[in-house]
Amino acid sequence: MAGCGCGAAAPNAELLEFPKTDKRRFLHVVYRVGDLDRTIKFYTECFGMKLLRKRDVPEEKYTNAFLGFGSEESNFAVELTYNYGVDHYDIGTGFGHFAIATPDVYKMVEDIRAKGGVITRAPGPVKGGSTVIAFVKDPTGYIFELIQRCSTPEPLCQVMLRVGDLERSIKFYEKALGMKVVKKTDRPEQKYSIAMMGYAPEEETTVLELTYNYGVTEYTKGNAYAQVAISTDDVYKSGEVVSLVNQELGGKITRQPGAVPGLNTKIVSFLDPDGWKTVLVDNEDFLKELK
Ligand SMILES: C[C@@H](O)C(=O)SC[C@H](NC(=O)CC[C@H](N)C(=O)O)C(=O)NCC(=O)O
């Protein structure tokens, strides 16, 4: 809505300010795995994650396991979903990787190799840059990037997704989610650009790494990766903001704001312009879930 000329902010302009002042942080990333016990063993033994909690929902025939490097009250976590009897998933071409920061990628790769882990990219400087990286494949086929970085409060530091229009995605995550571009890199020789989107510098917290490969506007999504969860103080106001931004940039609300039946946790879910899903979770309800 345009300003009315009386000096007061238009209602939509006020609403669009909300995500910037809301209490937001990355809570967890949700994805499906074909063998829960094997994945938990791999993440704890090869990556050094801790099993934080587990819940079985037999009436819906699935089990969740939460793993990470610290308490979910302040750290990012992975939420693994095992659907009874489903041992294989299609990861698609759009999902990129999760990332783990570690002070010595070479040593971590050596340890993972010794434990039988699959290294898909040997340790060394990233093509076109200097940061030391390596890629590891988990038992379902998800790629984890290992990134050499001095000690950090959040080792589980990236979720990388490929997008078809980087500027459109940046606008979406800024406006709908209140994120900032914490780093932008263009590598013309490698024909890609990336935008790290988040709520704090990438060395301090998890960021969403959006990758644009020159000329590629579409990817497949498969059925393995699900969504990232981010906290909010108000799912209803957040939903109004997302609806407004969807009208301008695309995407859509997939679950209207409200409590999840049986859980009492208020959420709102939506797709970005490429179809990647985010769920916003009420801050207080989330903390109650952890008790
Ligand atoms: C540190 C940070 O800059 C990176 O690690 S970027 C990693 C780099 N990403 C890409 O190449 C993205 C484009 C690619 N076509 C894709 O869609 O994944 C990377 O994976 N480099 C590979 C390497 O061997 O250096």
Residues whose N, C-alpha, C, O or C-beta is under 5 A from the ligand:
A	BS01	LIG	P125 V126 K127 T131 I133 Y192 T211 N213
